């Protein structure tokens, strides 16, 4: 058996993971060595937003993710039309301590 020269990544996706997890809020925090993205599900009338998934990335991988999302959004909008930006100055702000961004 020779080396894999195709540069293809063999990815395994379990049935449980294939269903995905719904999230309508992301909270991003970072330190000098890590970016942490908490994906939450916030329901109307509920006092708490529950963290559904947490992803920890190196700054380099966070930058690659940002570029991949930008590239995919450009391709999406080219095919399906512009996505409305609903961000406002009254956007939800949750102080968890430390640098934070929301998506």
Secondary structure as the mmCIF struct_conf table of DSSP 4:
data_model
#
loop_
_struct_conf.conf_type_id
_struct_conf.id
_struct_conf.beg_label_comp_id
_struct_conf.beg_label_asym_id
_struct_conf.beg_label_seq_id
_struct_conf.end_label_comp_id
_struct_conf.end_label_asym_id
_struct_conf.end_label_seq_id
BEND BEND1 UNK A 6 UNK A 6
HELX_RH_AL_P HELX_RH_AL_P1 UNK A 15 UNK A 18
TURN_TY1_P TURN_TY1_P1 UNK A 19 UNK A 19
BEND BEND2 UNK A 24 UNK A 24
STRN STRN1 UNK A 25 UNK A 30
BEND BEND3 UNK A 32 UNK A 33
STRN STRN2 UNK A 35 UNK A 41
TURN_TY1_P TURN_TY1_P2 UNK A 44 UNK A 45
BEND BEND4 UNK A 47 UNK A 47
STRN STRN3 UNK A 50 UNK A 57
HELX_RH_AL_P HELX_RH_AL_P2 UNK A 59 UNK A 80
HELX_LH_PP_P HELX_LH_PP_P1 UNK A 82 UNK A 84
TURN_TY1_P TURN_TY1_P3 UNK A 89 UNK A 90
BEND BEND5 UNK A 97 UNK A 98
STRN STRN4 UNK A 100 UNK A 102
#
